[in-house]
């Protein structure tokens, strides 16, 4: 009896793979979308701010002012493109968005430094891009303070200074790709699993083969397994594909256990495949399934902490994130890749994913069986 059930499930899985790879759209979802998302998030989507278009209005024209400008340009953060000769030129550059920041060094800058009296450098920032403006202010502040500290220590009347040594753990160079690419794995698994599961079941109903399956000896549980196992295998394939791609192309570190990654992915898939089954029971056409998938996918991404910190969200939305499996899997996958965390640290997230997965897969199975009845 058990062998007969296993054979029916095997044949159902085989049929699903044949249908998947016969459909050109499905091939794109499986192979093209994961690599495309990895490329976009690895290269284009970045929170790093470099080569900020910069103007320098240097009225002092001294060695000290030129040294400050040299340090600003050498940092790689500021690209000094313009050297205006008047405040009107500075305003025009900012108005036309040709520069994002403009430094003004007043006359007497070098003389004030030599006499050890306070001096000022004006920094104008185009605030229409608030993120770049805030980061530019921080960069400029650090460079100018470092320059002042060097002059203070080298001067004839050195004063006591504080040696502030900054260090970033887990991602020392603060590269956005190290933050983004592991998150892409979680999103690729979610998007691929949702699309394949919801659209495949609806496609059976559209072409009229669902009725044929229902009159076969297949039990509802066998039909559910036969429908979901191929997509779980494909999700694992995409996880391996994006992981290899991220490590090979973007040099993303993997500091944690490689055994814990597939284990946590399997638990994560419980909830995602369950949601896909629920969508398939409501949608009557593939277009409805597609729209329903993105109706779930986009809020899940926005409430996962991938783009926006959860701590900055209103309290109501913070509570909603506890129902989002993507939230927990992002913590797990970044902990494995960047921190080298083990199950002793990640078990709360794994337990939460398991609880959500059991509930969702149970509800989806009951809903799916009811729809078949």
C-alpha positions as CSV (number, residue, x, y, z in Angstrom):
1,X,0.0,0.0,0.0
2,X,2.8,2.4,0.9
3,X,4.7,1.5,-2.2
4,X,1.7,2.2,-4.4
5,X,1.2,5.6,-2.7
6,X,4.9,6.4,-3.2
7,X,4.7,5.4,-6.9
8,X,1.7,7.6,-7.5
9,X,3.5,10.5,-5.9
10,X,6.6,9.8,-8.0
11,X,4.5,9.8,-11.2
12,X,2.8,13.0,-10.1
13,X,6.2,14.7,-9.4
14,X,7.5,13.5,-12.8
15,X,4.4,15.0,-14.5
16,X,4.9,18.3,-12.8
17,X,8.6,18.6,-13.9
18,X,7.6,17.8,-17.5
19,X,5.0,20.5,-17.4
20,X,7.3,23.0,-15.8
21,X,10.1,22.7,-18.3
22,X,7.7,22.5,-21.2
23,X,6.5,26.1,-20.3
24,X,8.9,28.9,-21.4
25,X,7.5,31.2,-18.7
26,X,8.2,28.6,-16.0
27,X,11.8,28.3,-17.3
28,X,12.2,32.0,-17.0
29,X,10.9,32.0,-13.4
30,X,13.2,29.1,-12.4
31,X,16.4,30.2,-14.1
32,X,16.3,33.9,-15.2
33,X,14.6,35.7,-12.4
34,X,16.9,34.4,-9.6
35,X,20.1,35.5,-11.5
36,X,18.5,38.8,-12.6
37,X,17.5,39.7,-9.0
38,X,21.0,38.8,-7.8
39,X,22.6,41.0,-10.4
40,X,20.3,43.9,-9.7
41,X,20.6,43.8,-5.9
42,X,24.3,43.1,-6.0
43,X,25.2,45.9,-8.4
44,X,22.5,48.4,-8.7
45,X,20.7,48.4,-5.3
46,X,23.3,49.9,-3.0
47,X,23.3,52.0,0.1
48,X,26.9,53.0,-0.3
49,X,27.5,56.6,-1.3
50,X,30.7,57.2,-3.3
51,X,31.8,59.8,-5.8
52,X,29.4,62.5,-4.6
53,X,29.3,65.3,-7.1
54,X,31.1,68.1,-5.2
55,X,32.0,71.8,-5.6
56,X,34.7,73.6,-3.7
57,X,34.6,77.4,-3.3
58,X,38.1,78.1,-2.0
59,X,38.5,81.8,-1.2
60,X,41.7,81.2,0.9
61,X,43.8,79.4,-1.8
62,X,46.4,78.5,0.7
63,X,48.4,75.3,1.2
64,X,46.1,74.3,4.1
65,X,42.9,74.8,2.2
66,X,44.3,72.8,-0.8
67,X,45.3,70.0,1.6
68,X,41.8,69.8,3.0
69,X,40.4,69.6,-0.5
70,X,42.9,67.0,-1.4
71,X,41.8,64.9,1.5
72,X,38.2,65.2,0.6
73,X,38.9,64.1,-3.0
74,X,41.3,61.3,-1.9
75,X,38.7,59.7,0.3
76,X,36.7,58.5,-2.7
77,X,33.5,59.9,-1.2
78,X,33.7,63.3,-2.9
79,X,34.2,63.9,-6.6
80,X,35.4,67.5,-6.9
81,X,34.0,68.6,-10.3
82,X,33.6,72.3,-9.9
83,X,35.5,75.2,-8.4
84,X,33.1,78.1,-8.4
85,X,34.3,81.7,-8.0
86,X,31.2,83.2,-6.3
87,X,28.3,82.3,-4.1
88,X,26.0,82.8,-7.1
89,X,27.8,80.0,-9.0
90,X,27.5,77.7,-6.0
91,X,23.8,78.3,-5.8
92,X,23.4,77.7,-9.6
93,X,25.2,74.4,-9.3
94,X,23.0,73.2,-6.5
95,X,19.8,74.5,-8.2
96,X,20.6,72.6,-11.4
97,X,21.6,69.5,-9.4
98,X,25.0,69.4,-10.9
99,X,26.5,68.9,-7.4
100,X,25.1,67.4,-4.2
101,X,27.5,69.2,-1.8
102,X,29.5,72.3,-1.9
103,X,32.3,73.3,0.5
104,X,33.2,77.0,1.1
105,X,36.5,77.8,2.7
106,X,36.7,81.4,3.8
107,X,39.6,83.8,3.6
108,X,41.9,83.6,6.5
109,X,41.5,79.8,6.9
110,X,45.2,79.1,7.0
111,X,45.9,82.2,9.3
112,X,43.3,81.0,11.8
113,X,44.8,77.6,11.9
114,X,48.3,79.0,12.4
115,X,47.0,81.1,15.3
116,X,45.2,78.1,16.8
117,X,41.9,80.0,16.8
118,X,38.5,78.5,15.8
119,X,37.8,78.6,12.1
120,X,34.9,77.4,10.0
121,X,34.2,75.6,6.7
122,X,30.7,75.9,5.3
123,X,29.1,72.8,3.8
124,X,26.0,73.1,1.7
125,X,24.0,69.9,0.9
126,X,21.3,69.3,-1.6
127,X,18.7,67.8,0.8
128,X,16.3,66.5,-1.9
129,X,18.1,63.1,-1.6
130,X,18.1,62.9,2.2
131,X,20.0,59.6,2.4
132,X,22.9,60.9,0.3
133,X,22.8,64.2,2.2
134,X,23.0,62.6,5.6
135,X,25.8,60.3,4.6
136,X,27.7,63.2,2.9
137,X,27.5,65.2,6.1
138,X,28.9,62.3,8.1
139,X,31.8,61.7,5.7
140,X,32.7,65.4,5.6
141,X,32.5,65.7,9.4
142,X,34.9,62.8,9.8
143,X,37.4,64.0,7.2
144,X,37.5,67.6,8.6
145,X,37.8,66.5,12.2
146,X,40.6,64.1,11.3
147,X,42.4,67.0,9.5
148,X,42.0,69.3,12.5
149,X,43.2,66.5,14.8
150,X,46.3,66.0,12.7
151,X,47.1,69.7,12.7
152,X,46.6,69.8,16.5
153,X,48.9,67.0,17.2
154,X,51.6,68.3,14.8
155,X,51.4,71.8,16.2
156,X,53.8,73.4,18.7
157,X,51.3,73.4,21.5
158,X,49.7,70.0,21.2
159,X,46.7,69.4,23.3
160,X,45.2,66.2,24.7
161,X,43.2,64.4,22.1
162,X,41.0,61.3,22.1
163,X,42.0,58.5,19.7
164,X,38.6,57.2,18.4
165,X,39.1,54.0,16.6
166,X,36.0,52.8,14.7
167,X,35.5,49.2,13.7
168,X,32.5,47.5,12.1
169,X,31.9,43.9,12.9
170,X,30.7,41.2,10.5
171,X,30.8,43.5,7.5
172,X,34.0,45.5,8.0
173,X,33.9,47.4,4.7
174,X,30.1,48.1,5.2
175,X,29.5,46.8,1.6
176,X,25.8,46.9,0.7
177,X,26.2,43.8,-1.5
178,X,27.1,41.7,1.6
179,X,23.8,42.9,3.0
180,X,21.7,42.6,-0.1
181,X,22.8,39.3,-1.8
182,X,21.9,37.0,1.2
183,X,18.5,38.7,1.3
184,X,18.0,38.0,-2.4
185,X,18.2,34.3,-1.6
186,X,15.3,34.5,0.8
187,X,13.3,36.6,-1.7
188,X,14.1,34.4,-4.7
189,X,12.9,31.3,-2.8
190,X,9.7,33.1,-1.8
191,X,8.9,34.5,-5.2
192,X,9.7,31.3,-7.1
193,X,7.8,29.0,-4.7
194,X,4.7,31.3,-4.7
195,X,4.6,31.7,-8.5
196,X,5.2,28.1,-9.3
197,X,2.8,26.7,-6.7
198,X,-0.1,29.0,-7.3
199,X,0.1,29.2,-11.1
200,X,0.7,25.4,-11.6
201,X,-2.5,24.4,-9.8
202,X,-4.6,27.1,-11.5
203,X,-3.1,26.0,-14.9
204,X,-4.4,22.5,-14.2
205,X,-7.9,23.9,-13.6
206,X,-7.7,26.1,-16.7
207,X,-6.7,23.4,-19.2
208,X,-9.2,20.9,-17.6
209,X,-6.7,18.4,-16.3
210,X,-7.6,18.9,-12.6
211,X,-10.8,17.0,-13.1
212,X,-8.8,14.1,-14.7
213,X,-6.5,14.1,-11.7
214,X,-9.5,13.9,-9.3
215,X,-10.8,10.7,-10.9
216,X,-7.5,9.0,-10.7
217,X,-6.5,6.8,-7.7
218,X,-4.6,9.8,-6.3
219,X,-5.6,10.7,-2.7
220,X,-5.8,14.4,-1.8
221,X,-2.6,14.2,0.3
222,X,-0.8,12.5,-2.6
223,X,-1.9,15.2,-5.0
224,X,-0.7,17.9,-2.6
225,X,2.7,16.2,-2.2
226,X,2.9,15.6,-5.9
227,X,2.2,19.3,-6.6
228,X,4.6,20.8,-3.9
229,X,7.6,18.5,-4.0
230,X,8.8,19.6,-7.4
231,X,8.6,23.3,-6.4
232,X,10.5,22.5,-3.2
233,X,13.2,20.9,-5.2
234,X,13.3,23.9,-7.6
235,X,13.5,26.3,-4.6
236,X,16.5,24.4,-3.3
237,X,18.1,24.5,-6.7
238,X,17.6,28.3,-6.9
239,X,19.0,28.6,-3.4
240,X,22.1,26.8,-4.4
241,X,22.3,28.7,-7.7
242,X,22.1,32.1,-6.1
243,X,24.5,31.1,-3.3
244,X,27.1,30.0,-5.8
245,X,26.5,33.0,-7.9
246,X,26.8,35.4,-5.0
247,X,30.0,33.8,-3.7
248,X,31.6,33.6,-7.1
249,X,30.7,37.0,-8.5
250,X,30.3,39.2,-5.4
251,X,32.7,37.4,-3.1
252,X,30.0,37.1,-0.4
253,X,31.5,35.3,2.7
254,X,29.8,32.2,4.2
255,X,31.0,31.9,7.8
256,X,28.2,29.6,9.1
257,X,27.3,26.0,8.7
258,X,26.3,24.9,5.2
259,X,24.2,22.1,6.7
260,X,22.0,24.6,8.6
261,X,21.2,26.5,5.4
262,X,19.2,23.7,3.7
263,X,17.6,22.8,7.0
264,X,16.3,26.3,7.6
265,X,15.3,26.6,3.9
266,X,13.2,23.5,4.2
267,X,11.4,24.9,7.3
268,X,11.0,28.2,5.5
269,X,9.4,26.5,2.5
270,X,6.6,25.0,4.6
271,X,5.0,28.4,5.0
272,X,5.8,29.7,1.5
273,X,4.4,26.6,-0.3
274,X,1.4,26.7,2.0
275,X,0.6,30.3,1.0
276,X,1.0,29.3,-2.6
277,X,-1.6,26.5,-2.2
278,X,-4.0,28.9,-0.5
279,X,-3.6,31.4,-3.4
280,X,-4.3,28.6,-5.9
281,X,-7.6,27.7,-4.2
282,X,-8.9,31.3,-4.5
283,X,-7.6,32.1,-8.0
284,X,-9.5,31.0,-11.0
285,X,-7.1,32.1,-13.7
286,X,-3.3,32.4,-13.9
287,X,-3.6,36.1,-14.1
288,X,-5.5,36.2,-10.8
289,X,-2.8,33.9,-9.3
290,X,0.0,36.2,-10.5
291,X,-1.7,39.3,-9.1
292,X,-2.5,37.5,-5.8
293,X,1.1,36.4,-5.5
294,X,2.5,39.9,-5.8
295,X,-0.3,41.2,-3.5
296,X,1.3,38.9,-0.8
297,X,4.9,39.2,-1.9
298,X,5.4,43.0,-1.9
299,X,4.0,43.6,1.7
300,X,6.0,40.6,2.9
301,X,9.2,42.2,1.5
302,X,8.4,45.6,2.9
303,X,7.6,44.2,6.4
304,X,10.6,41.9,6.5
305,X,13.2,44.5,7.5
306,X,15.1,44.0,4.1
307,X,14.5,47.6,2.9
308,X,13.4,49.5,6.0
309,X,14.3,48.8,9.7
310,X,11.4,47.2,11.5
311,X,12.2,49.4,14.6
312,X,11.3,52.5,12.5
313,X,7.8,51.2,11.6
314,X,4.6,52.0,13.5
315,X,3.8,49.7,16.4
316,X,0.9,48.0,14.5
317,X,3.2,47.0,11.6
318,X,5.9,45.9,13.9
319,X,3.5,43.3,15.4
320,X,2.5,42.3,11.9
321,X,6.0,41.4,11.0
322,X,5.9,38.6,13.5
323,X,3.6,36.8,11.1
324,X,6.0,37.2,8.2
325,X,8.2,34.2,7.6
326,X,10.6,36.3,5.5
327,X,11.5,38.3,8.6
328,X,12.9,35.2,10.4
329,X,14.6,33.7,7.3
330,X,16.5,37.0,6.6
331,X,17.9,36.9,10.2
332,X,18.9,33.2,9.7
333,X,20.5,33.6,6.3
334,X,22.4,36.8,7.2
335,X,23.5,35.1,10.5
336,X,24.8,32.2,8.5
337,X,26.6,34.2,5.8
338,X,28.0,37.1,7.7
339,X,28.1,36.3,11.4
340,X,28.8,32.6,11.3
341,X,25.9,31.9,13.7
342,X,24.9,28.4,14.6
343,X,21.7,26.8,15.7
344,X,22.4,27.8,19.3
345,X,21.8,31.4,18.3
346,X,19.3,31.0,15.5
347,X,17.0,28.5,17.1
348,X,14.3,31.1,18.1
349,X,14.0,32.1,14.4
350,X,13.9,28.5,13.3
351,X,11.3,27.7,15.9
352,X,9.1,30.6,14.8
353,X,9.4,29.5,11.1
354,X,8.5,26.0,12.1
355,X,5.4,27.2,14.0
356,X,4.3,29.4,11.1
357,X,4.9,26.7,8.6
358,X,2.9,24.1,10.4
359,X,-0.1,26.4,10.8
360,X,0.0,27.7,7.2
361,X,0.6,24.2,5.6
362,X,-2.3,22.8,7.7
363,X,-4.7,25.6,6.7
364,X,-3.7,25.4,3.1
365,X,-4.0,21.6,3.0
366,X,-7.5,21.8,4.5
367,X,-8.5,24.5,2.0
368,X,-7.0,22.6,-0.9
369,X,-8.9,19.4,0.1
370,X,-12.1,21.3,0.5
371,X,-11.7,22.8,-3.0
372,X,-11.0,19.3,-4.4
373,X,-14.1,17.9,-2.7
